[in-house]
Amino acid sequence: MNKIYTKTGDKGETSMLGGKRVSKSCLEMDVIGEVDELNTVLGMLVEEIEDNTESTEGKELTEVKKKLINIQHKLFTIGSQLAALQTDLVETPEISEKDVEMLENWIDAMDKDLPKLTNFIIPGGSEESCLSFYARAICRRAERRLIELSEKHDIPEPVKQYVNRLSDLLFTLARWLNVGQEAEEVKWKK
């Protein structure tokens, strides 16, 4: 029987793909952890989104859930690419320009349903919207750490673009979810 614990990390180290041992506090593991946290919050958002497939809106929400689950798979791809940075021994799936384009297309489609953005928006509204705003904040933190890591290692451009676009998508999705639930957007008061 395989056990979930291996005891190999008890002294504060872990293995990257290819077997290289690194500190659990190294930058690579920090970025992987940020991406993992983002993926977890997206999973919460997927579960929070209520869909009633009898209605047109329910069918749209079912599509939203499918797209978010696809994004979760892409985040695992990013995690595997990051875990393989220090080895030539492992081939991992890759994020492509097509993946970035899919995010852009979804942003553009949602944006058509939204009022023009003329002010900063305070995160809030429905629970689903709040989770999307929260995921965006985590995504932006992951992106900052990813950029820091790119100063040390060669990070493929589509990975950086994907994470950047994902933060835009999560902001747009939060607004879109609020509009769909007729929740008022709170504009920042200077």
Contacts in CASP RR format, 6 or more apart in sequence:
PFRMAT RR
TARGET T0000
AUTHOR 0000-0000-0000
METHOD contacts of the structure
MODEL  1
MNKIYTKTGDKGETSMLGGKRVSKSCLEMDVIGEVDELNTVLGMLVEEIE
DNTESTEGKELTEVKKKLINIQHKLFTIGSQLAALQTDLVETPEISEKDV
EMLENWIDAMDKDLPKLTNFIIPGGSEESCLSFYARAICRRAERRLIELS
EKHDIPEPVKQYVNRLSDLLFTLARWLNVGQEAEEVKWKK
8 14 0 8 1.000
8 15 0 8 1.000
9 24 0 8 1.000
12 23 0 8 1.000
12 24 0 8 1.000
12 25 0 8 1.000
13 21 0 8 1.000
13 22 0 8 1.000
13 23 0 8 1.000
13 24 0 8 1.000
14 21 0 8 1.000
14 22 0 8 1.000
14 24 0 8 1.000
14 29 0 8 1.000
15 21 0 8 1.000
15 22 0 8 1.000
16 22 0 8 1.000
16 28 0 8 1.000
16 83 0 8 1.000
16 84 0 8 1.000
16 85 0 8 1.000
16 86 0 8 1.000
16 87 0 8 1.000
17 80 0 8 1.000
17 83 0 8 1.000
17 84 0 8 1.000
17 87 0 8 1.000
17 89 0 8 1.000
17 90 0 8 1.000
17 92 0 8 1.000
18 84 0 8 1.000
18 87 0 8 1.000
18 89 0 8 1.000
18 90 0 8 1.000
19 87 0 8 1.000
20 86 0 8 1.000
20 87 0 8 1.000
22 28 0 8 1.000
22 29 0 8 1.000
22 86 0 8 1.000
23 29 0 8 1.000
27 145 0 8 1.000
27 148 0 8 1.000
27 149 0 8 1.000
27 152 0 8 1.000
28 82 0 8 1.000
28 83 0 8 1.000
28 85 0 8 1.000
28 86 0 8 1.000
28 149 0 8 1.000
28 153 0 8 1.000
30 145 0 8 1.000
31 82 0 8 1.000
31 142 0 8 1.000
31 145 0 8 1.000
31 146 0 8 1.000
31 148 0 8 1.000
31 149 0 8 1.000
32 79 0 8 1.000
32 82 0 8 1.000
32 83 0 8 1.000
34 138 0 8 1.000
34 141 0 8 1.000
34 142 0 8 1.000
34 145 0 8 1.000
34 146 0 8 1.000
35 75 0 8 1.000
35 78 0 8 1.000
35 79 0 8 1.000
35 82 0 8 1.000
35 142 0 8 1.000
36 75 0 8 1.000
36 79 0 8 1.000
37 138 0 8 1.000
37 142 0 8 1.000
38 75 0 8 1.000
38 135 0 8 1.000
38 138 0 8 1.000
38 139 0 8 1.000
38 142 0 8 1.000
39 72 0 8 1.000
39 75 0 8 1.000
39 76 0 8 1.000
41 131 0 8 1.000
41 134 0 8 1.000
41 135 0 8 1.000
41 138 0 8 1.000
42 68 0 8 1.000
42 71 0 8 1.000
42 72 0 8 1.000
42 75 0 8 1.000
42 135 0 8 1.000
43 68 0 8 1.000
43 72 0 8 1.000
44 131 0 8 1.000
45 68 0 8 1.000
45 128 0 8 1.000
45 131 0 8 1.000
45 132 0 8 1.000
45 135 0 8 1.000
46 65 0 8 1.000
46 68 0 8 1.000
46 69 0 8 1.000
46 72 0 8 1.000
48 127 0 8 1.000
48 128 0 8 1.000
48 131 0 8 1.000
49 61 0 8 1.000
49 64 0 8 1.000
49 65 0 8 1.000
49 68 0 8 1.000
49 128 0 8 1.000
49 177 0 8 1.000
50 61 0 8 1.000
50 128 0 8 1.000
51 58 0 8 1.000
51 59 0 8 1.000
51 61 0 8 1.000
51 62 0 8 1.000
51 65 0 8 1.000
52 58 0 8 1.000
52 61 0 8 1.000
53 59 0 8 1.000
53 62 0 8 1.000
57 180 0 8 1.000
64 173 0 8 1.000
67 106 0 8 1.000
71 103 0 8 1.000
71 166 0 8 1.000
74 95 0 8 1.000
74 99 0 8 1.000
74 162 0 8 1.000
77 92 0 8 1.000
77 93 0 8 1.000
77 94 0 8 1.000
77 95 0 8 1.000
78 95 0 8 1.000
78 159 0 8 1.000
78 162 0 8 1.000
78 163 0 8 1.000
80 92 0 8 1.000
80 93 0 8 1.000
81 92 0 8 1.000
81 93 0 8 1.000
81 94 0 8 1.000
81 95 0 8 1.000
81 156 0 8 1.000
81 159 0 8 1.000
82 149 0 8 1.000
82 155 0 8 1.000
83 92 0 8 1.000
84 90 0 8 1.000
84 92 0 8 1.000
85 153 0 8 1.000
85 155 0 8 1.000
86 153 0 8 1.000
94 156 0 8 1.000
94 158 0 8 1.000
95 156 0 8 1.000
95 158 0 8 1.000
95 159 0 8 1.000
95 162 0 8 1.000
96 158 0 8 1.000
97 158 0 8 1.000
97 161 0 8 1.000
99 158 0 8 1.000
99 162 0 8 1.000
100 158 0 8 1.000
100 161 0 8 1.000
100 162 0 8 1.000
100 165 0 8 1.000
103 162 0 8 1.000
103 165 0 8 1.000
103 166 0 8 1.000
103 168 0 8 1.000
103 169 0 8 1.000
104 165 0 8 1.000
106 169 0 8 1.000
107 165 0 8 1.000
107 168 0 8 1.000
107 169 0 8 1.000
107 172 0 8 1.000
110 172 0 8 1.000
110 173 0 8 1.000
110 175 0 8 1.000
110 176 0 8 1.000
111 172 0 8 1.000
113 176 0 8 1.000
113 179 0 8 1.000
114 172 0 8 1.000
114 175 0 8 1.000
114 176 0 8 1.000
114 179 0 8 1.000
115 179 0 8 1.000
115 185 0 8 1.000
117 175 0 8 1.000
119 187 0 8 1.000
119 188 0 8 1.000
120 187 0 8 1.000
120 188 0 8 1.000
121 175 0 8 1.000
121 185 0 8 1.000
121 186 0 8 1.000
121 187 0 8 1.000
121 188 0 8 1.000
122 186 0 8 1.000
122 187 0 8 1.000
122 188 0 8 1.000
123 129 0 8 1.000
123 130 0 8 1.000
123 133 0 8 1.000
123 134 0 8 1.000
123 137 0 8 1.000
123 174 0 8 1.000
124 130 0 8 1.000
124 133 0 8 1.000
124 174 0 8 1.000
124 178 0 8 1.000
124 183 0 8 1.000
124 186 0 8 1.000
125 178 0 8 1.000
125 181 0 8 1.000
125 183 0 8 1.000
125 184 0 8 1.000
125 185 0 8 1.000
125 186 0 8 1.000
126 177 0 8 1.000
126 178 0 8 1.000
126 181 0 8 1.000
126 183 0 8 1.000
128 177 0 8 1.000
128 181 0 8 1.000
129 174 0 8 1.000
129 175 0 8 1.000
129 177 0 8 1.000
129 178 0 8 1.000
129 181 0 8 1.000
129 183 0 8 1.000
130 174 0 8 1.000
132 170 0 8 1.000
132 171 0 8 1.000
132 173 0 8 1.000
132 174 0 8 1.000
132 177 0 8 1.000
133 170 0 8 1.000
133 171 0 8 1.000
133 174 0 8 1.000
135 170 0 8 1.000
136 167 0 8 1.000
136 170 0 8 1.000
136 171 0 8 1.000
136 174 0 8 1.000
139 163 0 8 1.000
139 166 0 8 1.000
139 167 0 8 1.000
139 170 0 8 1.000
140 167 0 8 1.000
142 163 0 8 1.000
143 160 0 8 1.000
143 163 0 8 1.000
143 164 0 8 1.000
143 167 0 8 1.000
146 155 0 8 1.000
146 159 0 8 1.000
146 160 0 8 1.000
146 163 0 8 1.000
147 160 0 8 1.000
149 155 0 8 1.000
150 160 0 8 1.000
175 185 0 8 1.000
177 183 0 8 1.000
178 184 0 8 1.000
178 185 0 8 1.000
END
